[in-house]
Amino acid sequence: VQLQASGGGLVQAGGSLRLSCAASGRISAINVMGWYRQAPGKLRELVATITSAGSTNYASSVKGRFTISRDNGMVYLQMNGLKPEDTAVYYCRAWTGSYNYWGQGTLVTVSS
């Protein structure tokens, strides 16, 4: 499975961005897809996940502002009400039964 993320950029506080991640390869084997982020000097952290059945899970810091969705081999992260502390490199991730895969990151910068 290969993952290609896109959609990052520079946005002002309070603005919105939509991240996309396209999976290729054994898409049918993917169970869970998700987004992580890593801010400068910090550990990579979970942002949100979504199962093949559509069940979602969010970090408390983004609940109510971010929405994860998926459509076949795509996973999206709609980010509203962005804050400067959301500035990070965002990575998509996918899990199959035995393995997990990372995409390259896409940088989101939120200016105050």
C-alpha positions as CSV (number, residue, x, y, z in Angstrom):
1,V,0.0,0.0,0.0
2,Q,1.3,3.4,-0.9
3,L,-0.1,6.7,0.5
4,Q,0.1,10.1,-1.0
5,A,-1.0,13.1,1.1
6,S,-1.8,16.6,-0.2
7,G,-3.7,19.7,0.8
8,G,-1.4,21.4,3.3
9,G,-0.6,25.1,3.2
10,L,-0.6,28.4,5.1
11,V,-3.9,29.6,6.6
12,Q,-4.8,32.2,9.1
13,A,-6.2,31.3,12.5
14,G,-9.9,30.5,12.3
15,G,-9.6,29.3,8.7
16,S,-10.1,25.9,7.1
17,L,-8.1,23.4,5.1
18,R,-8.9,20.0,3.7
19,L,-6.2,17.3,3.5
20,S,-6.5,14.4,1.2
21,C,-4.6,11.1,1.1
22,A,-4.8,8.7,-1.8
23,A,-4.0,5.0,-1.3
24,S,-2.8,2.8,-4.0
25,G,-1.9,-0.9,-4.2
26,R,-3.9,-3.4,-2.1
27,I,-6.6,-0.9,-1.2
28,S,-9.1,-3.7,-0.5
29,A,-6.9,-4.9,2.4
30,I,-7.1,-1.6,4.3
31,N,-9.1,-1.7,7.5
32,V,-8.4,1.6,9.2
33,M,-7.1,4.9,7.8
34,G,-6.1,7.9,9.8
35,W,-4.2,11.1,10.2
36,Y,-1.3,11.9,12.6
37,R,0.6,15.1,13.0
38,Q,4.0,16.1,14.3
39,A,4.7,19.7,15.5
40,P,8.3,21.0,15.7
41,G,10.1,19.6,18.7
42,K,7.2,17.3,19.6
43,L,6.3,13.6,19.2
44,R,4.0,12.5,16.4
45,E,0.4,12.2,17.7
46,L,-2.8,10.8,16.6
47,V,-5.3,13.2,15.1
48,A,-8.2,11.0,13.9
49,T,-8.9,7.5,12.6
50,I,-11.8,6.0,10.6
51,T,-12.6,2.3,10.1
52,S,-13.9,0.7,7.0
53,A,-17.3,0.7,8.7
54,G,-17.1,4.4,9.2
55,S,-16.4,4.5,12.9
56,T,-14.3,7.5,13.8
57,N,-12.0,8.5,16.7
58,Y,-10.6,11.9,17.3
59,A,-7.9,13.4,19.6
60,S,-9.6,15.6,22.2
61,S,-7.7,18.7,20.9
62,V,-9.4,18.5,17.5
63,K,-12.8,17.1,18.4
64,G,-15.6,19.3,17.1
65,R,-13.2,21.1,14.7
66,F,-11.8,18.4,12.5
67,T,-13.8,15.8,10.5
68,I,-12.3,12.6,9.0
69,S,-14.0,10.8,6.1
70,R,-13.0,8.2,3.6
71,D,-14.2,7.0,0.2
72,N,-12.7,3.9,-1.3
73,G,-9.0,4.5,-1.3
74,M,-9.1,8.1,-0.2
75,V,-9.1,9.6,3.3
76,Y,-9.8,13.2,4.0
77,L,-9.4,15.5,7.0
78,Q,-11.6,18.6,7.0
79,M,-10.0,21.1,9.4
80,N,-12.1,24.0,10.5
81,G,-11.4,26.6,13.2
82,L,-7.7,26.2,12.8
83,K,-5.5,27.4,15.6
84,P,-1.7,28.2,15.6
85,E,-1.2,25.1,17.7
86,D,-2.5,23.0,14.8
87,T,0.7,23.9,12.9
88,A,2.4,20.6,12.1
89,V,3.4,18.1,9.4
90,Y,0.3,15.9,8.9
91,Y,0.8,12.3,7.9
92,C,-1.8,9.8,6.7
93,R,-1.6,6.2,7.9
94,A,-3.3,3.0,6.8
95,W,-3.6,-0.4,8.5
96,T,-4.2,-3.8,7.0
97,G,-4.5,-7.0,8.9
98,S,-0.8,-7.4,9.4
99,Y,0.9,-4.1,8.5
100,N,0.6,-0.4,8.7
101,Y,1.8,2.2,6.2
102,W,2.7,5.8,6.3
103,G,2.4,8.5,3.7
104,Q,4.7,11.4,3.3
105,G,3.8,14.4,5.3
106,T,2.0,17.6,4.2
107,L,2.8,20.8,6.1
108,V,0.0,22.8,7.7
109,T,1.0,26.2,9.0
110,V,-1.6,28.3,10.9
111,S,-0.7,32.0,11.5
112,S,-2.0,34.0,14.4
